[in-house]
Amino acid sequence: MSNVDRRTVIRGTAAAGAALAGTGLVRDPAAAARARRSRPLGPAQPLDGRPAPAFDYSRANKLPREMTGYWEKAFTIAGAARTAKVYISPETPIRSYYTVLAVPDGVDSTDFLRRTGWRDVADARGEGLFLLEPGAEGWGDAVTERGYLDAAMAFYQANSYFSIFGEHYLVGYGAGAGPLEAWAAAFPLRVISQVYLDSTGLPADYLGGIGPLEFDGRTEGSYTDVVFPDGFDLIRHDEVVLPTWHINPRRTASFSVSYWRRANDAEAHGRRDGVLGVVHEQRRGSQRWMTSYSGPISQVAVQDRPLSYWSPRTTRQIVAFLTFYSRYENFFAYGNQLVQRADYDRLDVEVRTMEVAGYAREYLVHVPDSARRRWGRRAPVVFVWPGNTQTDRVFFDSAQWWKVAEREGCIVVTVCEQYSASAISVSHRDSDVFFRQLREVMLREYDVDPTRFYSTGQSAGSAVTQNFALAKPEYFAAVASTSFAVAPSPAGTVEIDGVTYPSAKRPIPTYLIYGYGDLAFQEGDLWDDIDNRLDAWAAYHLGVNDLGLEDVDTRAGRRGGWKDRFRTWTWKDRSSDVPMVKLTNNLYRSHNNIPEETPLLWEFLRHYRHQVTRKGRVLRTFSPSGFQRRGDEVEIPS
């Protein structure tokens, strides 16, 4: 299968233990867990009426210290008082992964966190927990609990106290499993993976009503709606792959198991696993949209024997199953992708900090083993700028640059933004200073090729990359980014970090990918009647290369990718025949990038090298082989 062997998802307690360390946030999770056990959890503190936390600039990409701990949120549902709990570990980053737990009937949540080991897991992984709790009479059925689930999940997904990754792990216990599973079936794009213990499942009429519902091309906010061609098959709810594990399901759960097997396009016959039970793997020839990049990595497992709620071993096994996966894009189905989550420890991803303009900033450095094998002591480096509010950790998984790095041997440096509108959100600032400091770190501490430094980014991160291309093209050999086109102002200037620079008016190999349903100022293509920022971006880069729109390789665009979703245009330097400007429209996505685009960006970048002379002249070359063959470099006229 593509990229990963599904049989490595979980291998008993060894894999379960590794799952605790998989984030790379804590190198010795067992020691961290032992340290936490001696500290009583105490009663949950109320969030109602509490002011939003203050900025905590002493912590790089962490939720403010005042928000770490154990909290309670109150709700009134149909006149009845209900509550939910939140546990935020001391090292929880901004927009961390969270696990949503539906606590079983008759159980104290505080005792549940302690005895099951969920609190220790959260502390060891530097993640958060959101606990859904039964009412005074216990859990109701999926229909009667919908009001509580909607209210609690709406608060959890958007509030002033903490921020989340945007996709969720779900675990339902006993009578709480059904209501949580019902929410997952209604909102499958928001769920990474799910586990249910002792569930009675969902009735056939409920699943039969949700399954046929289709996802259309409507987008949200300032984005453009996607218009599908005639005869296009829309994705149904019951075609969204969602890894699922049912532990000791009741006989009435057979409809649920069948539903998820169908949604995951799973094999009819399962294989036996010592921990998971019977595992139905996604078919190898599966055509599900959500695994178009990763291949058939999903699965539905059924363990017929019960596992103890109160055993930390059970919790570790659940964590191992859930966290093999990640997912991104929680509202537009055709950009939603299930992927393998990066294991920081296995990949040896470094979580580093430095002071930038007086503030602590985080960044990730991934040096794959393939870098030394392929490039010796001169590996290329890709500087990655995430989108607005996307931390380095969010984008590391969603863009899957680590997969490209493992295969191609490039070093990936992923930037984290700084606090912006609130203490639980981030945005780009001091990007020029940050890059110059990062460049010095890479030159001083790593085996890199300074002639092959590249920049990429998504949305606001694309704006950073593209502004560097306009004002400081000497920084990089080439740039390639997604979902944000920029161009000089009418006065010919560029603004970076609030500082105005003149555009350099010098060529740099440039590639941009955007979505059909992207930001409104990128609507359409370069040949329509809409004059917007996309046209201005092209006009600038074509102009500095002495090219015109008519010099394109084909006006129709070259089609490729999953369902021919990519429509690509290329402009080449006239004298050297080297690609200098490239544009791709992803016909079936909204604003957020998809991991299938990441290899396209690298395929463009990897061919370029540049040097800056003492007099400031930039010399660029192009290698058809990506510097794999000696003597094939072509000089690009400057």
C-alpha positions, 0 to 999 in steps of 0.5 A: 500500500501507499506510504505505510503498512497498516499492520503497524498501527498498533502492536500491543503494549509496545506500540501503545507505550510508544504512542505516549511519546509520539508527539516528541514534546516529552522525551521521557513520558514515564518520568513525566507521568510519575511526577504528575501522579503526586500532584492531586488533580483537585476540583474542577474550576469554573470557566463560566464568568472567567475572563479570557487569559492574558498574553503569556509571552514567556512561553513559545507556542503554549497556552497561558499558564493560567489556563493549564489545569482542570476546568468545568463548563456549565450548560442549560439544555432544555431547562436541565443543568449539564456540565463538561470538563476540560483538562489542559496539561501544563505543556499543551500548545496552542491548537493542540490535539484533544481527545473528547471523552464521553464519560460512562454513567455513574462515574466521577470524572475526576476519579475517571481521569486518574484511574484510567490514566487519561490524565497521565497520557495528556501530561506525557503527550502535552495535549488536552482532554474534553470530557462530556458528562451524563445528566443527573439521570444518566445518558439519554439516547443519541436523539435526546442528547443531541442538544447537549452534544451540540452545545458542548462541542460548539463551546469546545471548538471555539471559545476564549480559553483554549484553542484546538487542532481543529480535528478531534479524537473521540472515545465513548464509554458505555451509554455515552458512546451512542450520543458521541457516535451520533455526533461523529456520524453527523460531522465526520469531517471533524473527526480524526478517529474514534473508539467506542467501548461497550456501545449499544450503537446507533439505530438503522433509521438514524444512520440511514437518514444521515448516510445519504446526505451529500457534501456540496461545493458551498464554502464559508466566509470570504471563500468562493463556492466550488462549481462541479462539472455536470455528472460529478458524483458528490461525496456522501456522509457514508463515504467519509473514511473514519478509522473506528474501533468498537470494543465489546459492542452490544448486539444492537451495535451491528448497524453501527459497525456495518455503517463504518465498514461501508464508510471506510470502504473496508474489506468484508473479511477481517484479519485477527489482531491480538489487541484490536480483534477483527480488523477490516482494512480499507480496500487496497483499490479504494477510491475514497476521496479522503485517502487519495494522498495516503492510500488505504490507511483506514480500518474498522476493528471490532474486539468482541471481548471487554477491556477494563475502563480502569486499566491504563493499559486499555487507555494506552491501547486506545491512544495508540489506535487513535493517534496513528492518524491525523486529519485536516480540513474540517468543513470542505469535504473535497479537501479533507484528507486522512493522513498518518500523524508524524511521530516526533520521536521516531522521526527525531523532530526537534522542537526548538525555541529562540528569541525573535525581536524580544519574544520567545518563538518556536520552530521545528527542524526535521533532518531525515536520515535520507538527508545524509545518504542522498546529499552528504553534508550539503542537504537542501533546506525548505523553510515552511511558513504555516497559514494564519493561526496554524502553528508549526505543529498543526502544519507539520501534520496537515501539509505532510512535508515530513513525508517529502523530506523522508523520501527526498532528503531535504531538511524541513524547518517549520516556523511557528507564529506569535500570539496575535488577536488573543492569547490562544491564537497566533499569526505571523510577525517579525518574519524577516528577522526570524528568517535571518536568525533561522538561516544563521542557525541552519548554516552554523549547526546543520549540514546544509547547502546554502545555495539550495534554500527554498521557501514555501507557505500556506495562506498568510505563510504564502504571503510571507513567501511571496513577499520575500520573492518580491522584495528579497529574491536573493534569500532563496533559490526558488519559492513555491506556496499555496493559497495567497497571491501577492503583488507590489502596490501601485507605488511598486512597494512591498510590506513585510512586518510593517516595513515598506520595501521597494520591489526588487524587480528581479526574477526568481523561480515562482510557483503558486497553487490556489483553490477554485473555492479559495479567497475571493481575491483569487477567483477565476483564472488569468484569462477571465474577465475578473481583474484581481490579485491573482492577475497582479501576481502573474503580471509582476512575475511575468514582467520581470522575466520579460514574458507575457501571458501568451508565452504559456505552455498551454492556455487550457492548462495541463490536467493531473492529480486525483480526479484531474483536480490540478490545472497547471500553466507554466511559463519558461525563460525564452533563452534557457527554456527553464520554468520560471513562473508556474500556476496551478488551480486545484479545481476541487478544494476551498482555501486550505491546502491538501497534502497532495500539493506538497510533492508538487511544490517540492518537484518545482523547488528541487531543480534550482540553485542560487548564489549571491556575489559580493556585489549583490548579483544573484546567479541562478542555475537549473538542474533537470535532474534536481542535482542528481547528475553532475554537469546537467546545470543550466544557467538562468539569465539574470 
